Amino acid sequence: MKKCERCGASNAERARFCSNCAAPFALDDAPSASTKTLVETAKTASPEAPLPATFADAAPSSGARLESSDDFYRALATIFATFGRIVAFLFGGVILFFKRCCVALWRSSEPSRTRFFSGVGRFGRDAAGSFAAIFTPSSRWLESEPPNFLLPSLVLFFLWTRPCALVAVVYSILSSEARQTGALTAARRRAVSARNWIFLELLCVALKAFCEAFDMSLPILKRLFF
């Protein structure tokens, strides 16, 4: 039995506080040999792990997901940066090419500049004539020189990338080949086919624009009338 030094009451040997006055008993400083053996065995078998400092340390799966997301965004940023460098390099090359062309034109002789500007003007007139010939009746075309719709077909193809414009490009090339060989009837017939495909391309573009405008205005119409 263990006697309390304050009130003198008797308590059990394993008691830490007095059952009468609740006074604490002094702990034994020297543990038994069996207790030491058990503690050393437990430390050897399972070493104590440090407590997690944050929630991320307690959840390694979340940390792994965060690291994978960071890697993904880092790779995406690298791809965009590489693409930007390529575009900047190409743009710089185009600017340098035009700059050198302008310098060479400025340093050239007067007849060379005259020929260059006359060629540019002729190209502009041909382009304007080909665009205007789309809406001109075929009966008003010149018999000896049917119009070439290659430039309008290419413009429409690069703007909207539809099969109709591609077919118009093919018919325009065939019309040019027939006109160079002297087959004016075949060139005229193929030019008419190219113009019809251009009209179909313009109709598809107008229909798509109308559908997009209707989809955009539908919520407004619902708010106004419903």
LUMGUNU-111828 format. One record per residue: residue number from 1; residue in three letters; x, y, z of N, C-alpha, C in turn. Coordinates in pm, whole numbers, plus 50000, padded with zeros to 5 digits. Last residue first. Layout:
BEGIN
NUM; ALA; X; Y; Z; X; Y; Z; X; Y; Z .
...
END
This chain:
BEGIN
226; PHE; 45937; 53744; 42528; 45886; 53630; 42603; 45913; 53648; 42753 .
225; PHE; 46048; 53964; 42400; 45913; 53924; 42360; 45857; 53808; 42443 .
224; LEU; 46302; 54019; 42513; 46214; 54128; 42470; 46070; 54084; 42453 .
223; ARG; 46424; 53778; 42572; 46403; 53875; 42681; 46303; 53984; 42641 .
222; LYS; 46429; 53664; 42317; 46354; 53598; 42424; 46325; 53695; 42538 .
221; LEU; 46601; 53839; 42184; 46459; 53829; 42142; 46374; 53763; 42249 .
220; ILE; 46837; 53780; 42321; 46780; 53916; 42328; 46634; 53914; 42289 .
219; PRO; 46882; 53510; 42251; 46855; 53547; 42391; 46794; 53687; 42406 .
218; LEU; 46912; 53551; 41959; 46802; 53474; 42016; 46779; 53504; 42164 .
217; SER; 47140; 53673; 41864; 47025; 53759; 41891; 46908; 53684; 41955 .
216; MET; 47317; 53461; 41828; 47353; 53568; 41920; 47233; 53654; 41958 .
215; ASP; 47182; 53307; 41639; 47211; 53248; 41770; 47248; 53356; 41873 .
214; PHE; 47182; 53490; 41427; 47054; 53449; 41487; 47075; 53387; 41625 .
213; ALA; 47454; 53506; 41370; 47384; 53627; 41415; 47251; 53591; 41480 .
212; GLU; 47494; 53240; 41288; 47564; 53291; 41405; 47497; 53417; 41460 .
211; CYS; 47329; 53234; 41060; 47302; 53144; 41173; 47372; 53193; 41300 .
210; PHE; 47457; 53427; 40898; 47318; 53448; 40942; 47285; 53360; 41062 .
209; ALA; 47705; 53306; 40858; 47700; 53434; 40929; 47558; 53462; 40979 .
208; LYS; 47622; 53081; 40712; 47686; 53063; 40843; 47681; 53192; 40924 .
207; LEU; 47524; 53209; 40484; 47434; 53128; 40567; 47493; 53106; 40706 .
206; ALA; 47757; 53327; 40383; 47646; 53413; 40425; 47548; 53336; 40515 .
205; VAL; 47905; 53095; 40326; 47957; 53192; 40424; 47845; 53282; 40476 .
204; CYS; 47742; 52979; 40130; 47769; 52907; 40255; 47819; 53002; 40365 .
203; LEU; 47759; 53178; 39932; 47629; 53145; 39991; 47647; 53071; 40124 .
202; LEU; 48029; 53168; 39868; 47976; 53290; 39928; 47840; 53265; 39993 .
201; GLU; 48031; 52909; 39753; 48112; 52939; 39871; 48059; 53064; 39943 .
200; LEU; 47865; 52951; 39533; 47824; 52855; 39636; 47902; 52877; 39766 .
199; PHE; 48024; 53133; 39392; 47892; 53174; 39441; 47842; 53081; 39551 .
198; ILE; 48236; 52961; 39335; 48260; 53078; 39418; 48129; 53130; 39476 .
197; TRP; 48108; 52784; 39164; 48156; 52734; 39293; 48190; 52848; 39388 .
196; ASN; 48061; 52962; 38951; 47948; 52899; 39022; 47990; 52845; 39158 .
195; ARG; 48322; 53020; 38870; 48239; 53126; 38927; 48120; 53068; 39003 .
194; ALA; 48401; 52769; 38772; 48472; 52828; 38886; 48388; 52937; 38951 .
193; SER; 48224; 52746; 38557; 48215; 52651; 38669; 48285; 52706; 38793 .
192; VAL; 48318; 52956; 38397; 48181; 52961; 38448; 48164; 52866; 38566 .
191; ALA; 48571; 52853; 38342; 48560; 52978; 38418; 48420; 52994; 38475 .
190; ARG; 48501; 52635; 38186; 48560; 52611; 38317; 48559; 52738; 38403 .
189; ARG; 48403; 52769; 37959; 48317; 52678; 38034; 48371; 52652; 38174 .
188; ARG; 48632; 52909; 37875; 48512; 52983; 37917; 48420; 52896; 38001 .
187; ALA; 48803; 52698; 37812; 48842; 52793; 37916; 48720; 52871; 37967 .
186; ALA; 48661; 52578; 37605; 48681; 52503; 37729; 48720; 52596; 37843 .
185; THR; 48684; 52791; 37422; 48552; 52740; 37462; 48562; 52664; 37594 .
184; LEU; 48957; 52824; 37383; 48881; 52931; 37449; 48744; 52883; 37495 .
183; ALA; 49230; 52681; 37368; 49094; 52624; 37375; 49005; 52721; 37450 .
182; GLY; 49490; 52775; 37384; 49405; 52825; 37276; 49264; 52767; 37274 .
181; THR; 49650; 52716; 37598; 49658; 52626; 37482; 49570; 52670; 37366 .
180; GLN; 49569; 52913; 37776; 49706; 52917; 37723; 49723; 52827; 37602 .
179; ARG; 49311; 52829; 37834; 49329; 52957; 37764; 49470; 52967; 37707 .
178; ALA; 49361; 52591; 37974; 49290; 52586; 37846; 49307; 52716; 37767 .
177; GLU; 49490; 52694; 38201; 49562; 52604; 38111; 49494; 52597; 37975 .
176; SER; 49280; 52847; 38312; 49403; 52913; 38268; 49482; 52825; 38172 .
175; SER; 49097; 52641; 38371; 49061; 52746; 38276; 49184; 52819; 38224 .
174; LEU; 49240; 52500; 38565; 49207; 52434; 38439; 49168; 52535; 38332 .
173; ILE; 49242; 52695; 38765; 49368; 52648; 38707; 49343; 52580; 38573 .
172; SER; 48968; 52713; 38816; 49041; 52832; 38769; 49173; 52792; 38705 .
171; TYR; 48909; 52459; 38912; 48850; 52500; 38785; 48921; 52624; 38729 .
170; VAL; 49057; 52473; 39155; 49090; 52372; 39053; 49035; 52413; 38917 .
169; VAL; 48923; 52680; 39289; 49066; 52693; 39256; 49105; 52597; 39145 .
168; ALA; 48672; 52563; 39322; 48685; 52682; 39237; 48830; 52706; 39198 .
167; VAL; 48740; 52365; 39504; 48695; 52324; 39370; 48704; 52442; 39274 .
166; LEU; 48799; 52534; 39721; 48904; 52448; 39664; 48866; 52400; 39525 .
165; ALA; 48552; 52647; 39775; 48659; 52734; 39726; 48772; 52652; 39665 .
164; CYS; 48422; 52414; 39866; 48372; 52486; 39749; 48480; 52576; 39689 .
163; PRO; 48549; 52329; 40102; 48571; 52254; 39977; 48524; 52329; 39853 .
162; ARG; 48700; 52607; 40284; 48587; 52520; 40253; 48614; 52445; 40122 .
161; THR; 48846; 52820; 40424; 48892; 52682; 40409; 48775; 52586; 40392 .
160; TRP; 48822; 53095; 40464; 48725; 53008; 40529; 48756; 52859; 40514 .
159; LEU; 49055; 53220; 40359; 48975; 53286; 40462; 48886; 53187; 40536 .
158; PHE; 49161; 53056; 40167; 49243; 53085; 40284; 49165; 53155; 40393 .
157; PHE; 48944; 53054; 39985; 48991; 52929; 40046; 49073; 52956; 40171 .
156; LEU; 48919; 53320; 39908; 48810; 53256; 39980; 48855; 53128; 40050 .
155; VAL; 49170; 53348; 39778; 49134; 53432; 39892; 49023; 53369; 39974 .
154; LEU; 49146; 53158; 39573; 49248; 53142; 39676; 49217; 53225; 39799 .
153; SER; 48937; 53274; 39427; 48921; 53139; 39484; 49023; 53115; 39595 .
152; PRO; 49044; 53522; 39344; 48930; 53518; 39437; 48910; 53381; 39503 .
151; LEU; 49262; 53409; 39179; 49288; 53490; 39298; 49167; 53496; 39392 .
150; LEU; 49126; 53266; 38974; 49219; 53198; 39065; 49241; 53278; 39193 .
149; PHE; 48954; 53329; 38769; 48905; 53343; 38907; 48998; 53276; 39008 .
148; ASN; 48990; 53504; 38478; 49055; 53403; 38561; 49016; 53428; 38707 .
147; PRO; 48767; 53554; 38198; 48833; 53594; 38324; 48890; 53474; 38398 .
146; PRO; 48859; 53492; 37853; 48767; 53475; 37967; 48838; 53507; 38098 .
145; GLU; 48937; 53629; 37579; 49006; 53625; 37709; 48904; 53612; 37821 .
144; SER; 48784; 53632; 37355; 48924; 53591; 37340; 48996; 53576; 37474 .
143; GLU; 48539; 53726; 37441; 48547; 53592; 37383; 48691; 53541; 37379 .
142; LEU; 48487; 53883; 37752; 48554; 53885; 37623; 48568; 53742; 37570 .
141; TRP; 48157; 53880; 37897; 48299; 53847; 37901; 48358; 53856; 37760 .
140; ARG; 47889; 53910; 37889; 47968; 54032; 37873; 48118; 54006; 37882 .
139; SER; 47782; 53667; 37949; 47764; 53716; 37813; 47846; 53842; 37786 .
138; SER; 47813; 53628; 38218; 47912; 53566; 38128; 47897; 53613; 37985 .
137; PRO; 47770; 53922; 38421; 47715; 53811; 38341; 47819; 53758; 38242 .
136; THR; 47961; 53976; 38713; 47933; 54019; 38576; 47875; 53902; 38497 .
135; PHE; 48053; 53900; 38956; 47915; 53950; 38951; 47879; 54007; 38815 .
134; ILE; 48311; 53827; 38891; 48226; 53730; 38960; 48080; 53771; 38946 .
133; ALA; 48444; 54042; 38789; 48386; 53948; 38692; 48298; 53843; 38758 .
132; ALA; 48552; 54166; 39013; 48433; 54226; 38952; 48365; 54130; 38854 .
131; PHE; 48771; 54000; 39057; 48667; 54009; 39159; 48537; 54067; 39101 .
130; SER; 48912; 54049; 38819; 48866; 53912; 38849; 48759; 53912; 38956 .
129; GLY; 48964; 54325; 38841; 48880; 54275; 38733; 48827; 54135; 38758 .
128; ALA; 49133; 54327; 39064; 49003; 54395; 39072; 48909; 54348; 38962 .
127; ALA; 49346; 54180; 38950; 49276; 54130; 39068; 49139; 54194; 39081 .
126; ASP; 49420; 54349; 38740; 49373; 54213; 38711; 49295; 54155; 38828 .
125; ARG; 49500; 54575; 38886; 49386; 54585; 38793; 49330; 54448; 38759 .
124; GLY; 49715; 54465; 39032; 49599; 54519; 39102; 49477; 54530; 39012 .
123; PHE; 49888; 54401; 38819; 49835; 54295; 38906; 49712; 54343; 38982 .
122; ARG; 49938; 54657; 38723; 49869; 54561; 38638; 49810; 54446; 38719 .
121; GLY; 50074; 54766; 38945; 49947; 54823; 38901; 49869; 54728; 38812 .
120; VAL; 50300; 54601; 38948; 50209; 54602; 39063; 50073; 54659; 39024 .
119; GLY; 50409; 54671; 38698; 50365; 54533; 38723; 50270; 54524; 38841 .
118; SER; 50465; 54938; 38745; 50368; 54905; 38641; 50317; 54763; 38656 .
117; PHE; 50656; 54911; 38943; 50528; 54974; 38977; 50422; 54948; 38871 .
116; PHE; 50858; 54781; 38788; 50802; 54721; 38910; 50666; 54780; 38941 .
115; ARG; 50913; 54961; 38582; 50860; 54829; 38549; 50795; 54763; 38671 .
114; THR; 51013; 55172; 38737; 50895; 55192; 38653; 50831; 55058; 38617 .
113; ARG; 51238; 55058; 38850; 51128; 55101; 38936; 51001; 55120; 38857 .
112; SER; 51385; 55022; 38611; 51347; 54906; 38693; 51233; 54942; 38787 .
111; PRO; 51424; 55286; 38518; 51342; 55191; 38440; 51298; 55069; 38521 .
110; GLU; 51590; 55388; 38735; 51455; 55439; 38710; 51371; 55345; 38624 .
109; SER; 51763; 55130; 38921; 51753; 55239; 38825; 51608; 55279; 38803 .
108; SER; 51770; 55073; 39279; 51768; 55032; 39139; 51753; 55154; 39048 .
107; ARG; 51743; 55151; 39538; 51875; 55166; 39477; 51878; 55128; 39331 .
106; TRP; 51479; 55086; 39590; 51519; 55226; 39597; 51653; 55250; 39529 .
105; LEU; 51486; 54810; 39567; 51405; 54888; 39473; 51446; 55034; 39472 .
104; ALA; 51650; 54746; 39783; 51695; 54714; 39647; 51615; 54791; 39543 .
103; VAL; 51487; 54839; 39991; 51619; 54900; 39970; 51669; 54872; 39829 .
102; CYS; 51266; 54668; 39959; 51247; 54813; 39945; 51380; 54883; 39922 .
101; CYS; 51392; 54423; 40008; 51328; 54448; 39878; 51309; 54598; 39854 .
100; ARG; 51468; 54457; 40273; 51572; 54444; 40170; 51516; 54467; 40031 .
99; LYS; 51213; 54470; 40388; 51305; 54583; 40401; 51413; 54577; 40294 .
98; PHE; 51109; 54220; 40330; 51047; 54338; 40270; 51138; 54460; 40279 .
97; PHE; 51291; 54068; 40489; 51281; 54047; 40345; 51219; 54168; 40276 .
96; LEU; 51240; 54164; 40747; 51372; 54184; 40689; 51369; 54166; 40537 .
95; ILE; 50975; 54076; 40775; 51004; 54219; 40780; 51140; 54248; 40717 .
94; VAL; 51019; 53798; 40763; 50936; 53863; 40661; 50964; 54013; 40657 .
93; GLY; 51180; 53762; 40993; 51232; 53729; 40860; 51152; 53796; 40748 .
92; GLY; 51001; 53839; 41194; 51123; 53917; 41172; 51185; 53889; 41037 .
91; PHE; 50816; 53633; 41161; 50774; 53771; 41138; 50895; 53861; 41115 .
90; LEU; 50976; 53415; 41234; 50919; 53424; 41099; 50878; 53566; 41066 .
89; PHE; 51034; 53485; 41502; 51142; 53465; 41406; 51092; 53478; 41263 .
88; ALA; 50776; 53491; 41613; 50857; 53614; 41612; 50971; 53603; 41511 .
87; VAL; 50707; 53223; 41580; 50630; 53326; 41511; 50709; 53457; 41504 .
86; ILE; 50902; 53106; 41749; 50897; 53071; 41607; 50823; 53178; 41527 .
85; ARG; 50835; 53220; 41997; 50966; 53247; 41939; 50968; 53216; 41789 .
84; GLY; 50578; 53112; 42030; 50595; 53257; 42017; 50730; 53293; 41957 .
83; PHE; 50643; 52841; 42056; 50562; 52884; 41942; 50575; 53035; 41920 .
82; THR; 50783; 52856; 42299; 50851; 52811; 42178; 50775; 52855; 42053 .
81; ALA; 50576; 52941; 42468; 50695; 53025; 42452; 50772; 52986; 42326 .
80; PHE; 50402; 52725; 42450; 50359; 52856; 42401; 50479; 52949; 42381 .
79; ILE; 50565; 52526; 42565; 50517; 52510; 42428; 50476; 52646; 42370 .
78; THR; 50602; 52629; 42824; 50718; 52609; 42737; 50676; 52597; 42591 .
77; ALA; 50341; 52620; 42920; 50407; 52750; 42904; 50529; 52739; 42814 .
76; LEU; 50310; 52341; 42927; 50225; 52423; 42839; 50287; 52560; 42815 .
75; ALA; 50499; 52273; 43121; 50517; 52224; 42984; 50434; 52306; 42885 .
74; ARG; 50381; 52401; 43339; 50515; 52441; 43298; 50542; 52396; 43155 .
73; TYR; 50141; 52265; 43359; 50138; 52406; 43324; 50276; 52456; 43280 .
72; PHE; 50249; 52010; 43425; 50166; 52029; 43306; 50165; 52174; 43262 .
71; ASP; 50383; 52058; 43665; 50459; 52012; 43548; 50380; 52035; 43420 .
70; ASP; 50166; 52130; 43825; 50271; 52227; 43799; 50353; 52188; 43677 .
69; SER; 50033; 51883; 43825; 49968; 52001; 43765; 50071; 52107; 43734 .
68; SER; 50222; 51728; 43963; 50189; 51694; 43825; 50120; 51810; 43756 .
67; GLU; 50217; 51858; 44215; 50340; 51858; 44137; 50312; 51825; 43992 .
66; LEU; 49954; 51802; 44290; 49995; 51940; 44270; 50123; 51947; 44187 .
65; ARG; 49968; 51525; 44315; 49881; 51584; 44214; 49919; 51728; 44187 .
64; ALA; 50147; 51506; 44527; 50186; 51452; 44397; 50099; 51509; 44286 .
63; GLY; 49993; 51625; 44727; 50117; 51688; 44686; 50163; 51638; 44550 .
62; SER; 49792; 51433; 44746; 49759; 51569; 44702; 49882; 51641; 44656 .
61; SER; 49945; 51219; 44843; 49879; 51208; 44712; 49840; 51344; 44659 .
60; PRO; 50032; 51295; 45097; 50130; 51295; 44987; 50066; 51281; 44851 .
59; ALA; 49913; 51458; 45342; 49849; 51396; 45226; 49946; 51396; 45110 .
58; ALA; 50072; 51578; 45531; 49992; 51465; 45576; 49927; 51392; 45461 .
57; ASP; 50178; 51786; 45386; 50268; 51679; 45429; 50190; 51557; 45474 .
56; ALA; 49948; 51940; 45357; 50007; 51882; 45237; 50104; 51771; 45272 .
55; PHE; 49905; 52032; 45613; 49811; 51933; 45559; 49867; 51867; 45435 .
54; THR; 50220; 52043; 45791; 50106; 52100; 45719; 50016; 51989; 45669 .
53; ALA; 50388; 51879; 45941; 50379; 52022; 45973; 50258; 52086; 45908 .
52; PRO; 50337; 51561; 46086; 50328; 51647; 45967; 50309; 51792; 46007 .
51; LEU; 50581; 51435; 46314; 50445; 51481; 46289; 50441; 51571; 46166 .
50; PRO; 50805; 51173; 46231; 50779; 51312; 46268; 50637; 51353; 46232 .
49; ALA; 50770; 50845; 46369; 50767; 50932; 46251; 50740; 51074; 46294 .
48; GLU; 50974; 50636; 46565; 50871; 50739; 46563; 50883; 50825; 46439 .
47; PRO; 51030; 50302; 46457; 51078; 50435; 46495; 50968; 50539; 46480 .
46; SER; 50957; 50002; 46556; 50885; 50107; 46481; 50936; 50243; 46527 .
45; ALA; 51166; 49845; 46674; 51071; 49787; 46579; 51004; 49895; 46494 .
44; THR; 51307; 50014; 46849; 51378; 49944; 46742; 51282; 49893; 46634 .
43; LYS; 51107; 50101; 47020; 51179; 50199; 46939; 51252; 50133; 46823 .
42; ALA; 51027; 49856; 47134; 50929; 49933; 47055; 50999; 50036; 46967 .
41; THR; 51263; 49785; 47270; 51212; 49699; 47163; 51115; 49774; 47073 .
40; GLU; 51282; 49991; 47459; 51386; 49978; 47357; 51339; 49892; 47241 .
39; VAL; 51049; 49936; 47610; 51063; 50065; 47539; 51166; 50055; 47428 .
38; LEU; 51104; 49680; 47713; 50988; 49700; 47626; 51000; 49829; 47546 .
37; THR; 51332; 49735; 47869; 51340; 49640; 47757; 51225; 49660; 47660 .
36; LYS; 51228; 49912; 48061; 51333; 49955; 47969; 51342; 49863; 47849 .
35; THR; 51051; 49735; 48193; 50997; 49852; 48121; 51099; 49905; 48022 .
34; SER; 51228; 49555; 48302; 51132; 49506; 48202; 51075; 49622; 48122 .
33; ALA; 51364; 49713; 48483; 51437; 49658; 48369; 51344; 49609; 48261 .
32; SER; 51179; 50010; 48580; 51224; 49872; 48596; 51295; 49824; 48471 .
31; PRO; 51294; 50347; 48610; 51199; 50244; 48568; 51262; 50106; 48580 .
30; ALA; 51356; 50579; 48836; 51425; 50466; 48774; 51323; 50361; 48735 .
29; ASP; 51185; 50762; 48946; 51278; 50808; 48843; 51343; 50693; 48769 .
28; ASP; 50844; 50734; 49018; 50973; 50670; 49033; 51066; 50710; 48919 .
27; LEU; 50668; 51033; 49112; 50693; 50920; 49022; 50832; 50863; 49046 .
26; ALA; 50481; 51117; 49404; 50606; 51133; 49328; 50629; 51009; 49243 .
25; PHE; 50129; 51180; 49377; 50240; 51104; 49431; 50363; 51127; 49344 .
24; PRO; 49916; 51461; 49435; 49991; 51373; 49345; 50103; 51302; 49419 .
23; ALA; 49612; 51457; 49626; 49750; 51503; 49616; 49829; 51409; 49526 .
22; ALA; 49348; 51400; 49681; 49387; 51423; 49541; 49527; 51480; 49528 .
21; CYS; 49265; 51317; 49928; 49287; 51461; 49911; 49334; 51498; 49771 .
20; ASN; 49190; 51040; 49874; 49125; 51121; 49978; 49138; 51271; 49951 .
19; SER; 49342; 50915; 49685; 49197; 50900; 49672; 49121; 50986; 49773 .
18; CYS; 49615; 51079; 49536; 49553; 51030; 49659; 49403; 51025; 49641 .
17; PHE; 49743; 50966; 49227; 49685; 51070; 49311; 49620; 51006; 49433 .
16; ARG; 49844; 50733; 49126; 49919; 50855; 49102; 49870; 50972; 49185 .
15; ALA; 49869; 50392; 49223; 49793; 50518; 49225; 49886; 50635; 49204 .
14; ARG; 49991; 50151; 49253; 49994; 50214; 49120; 49921; 50348; 49114 .
13; GLU; 49938; 50074; 49516; 50076; 50100; 49476; 50085; 50176; 49342 .
12; ALA; 49654; 50251; 49663; 49717; 50139; 49593; 49857; 50178; 49548 .
11; ASN; 49663; 50416; 49986; 49625; 50407; 49844; 49697; 50287; 49783 .
10; SER; 49564; 50559; 50295; 49629; 50448; 50226; 49573; 50439; 50083 .
9; ALA; 49629; 50893; 50416; 49538; 50787; 50369; 49616; 50683; 50292 .
8; GLY; 49774; 51110; 50503; 49802; 50982; 50565; 49711; 50871; 50521 .
7; CYS; 49768; 51361; 50386; 49658; 51326; 50478; 49679; 51191; 50547 .
6; ARG; 50036; 51382; 50273; 49959; 51499; 50317; 49853; 51459; 50421 .
5; GLU; 50144; 51143; 50194; 50222; 51224; 50289; 50143; 51342; 50342 .
4; CYS; 49966; 50839; 50176; 49974; 50981; 50133; 50049; 51060; 50239 .
3; LYS; 50110; 50522; 50121; 50048; 50616; 50214; 50073; 50759; 50168 .
2; LYS; 50037; 50235; 49945; 50109; 50362; 49939; 50034; 50461; 50026 .
1; MET; 50084; 49881; 50000; 50000; 50000; 50000; 50089; 50126; 50000 .
END
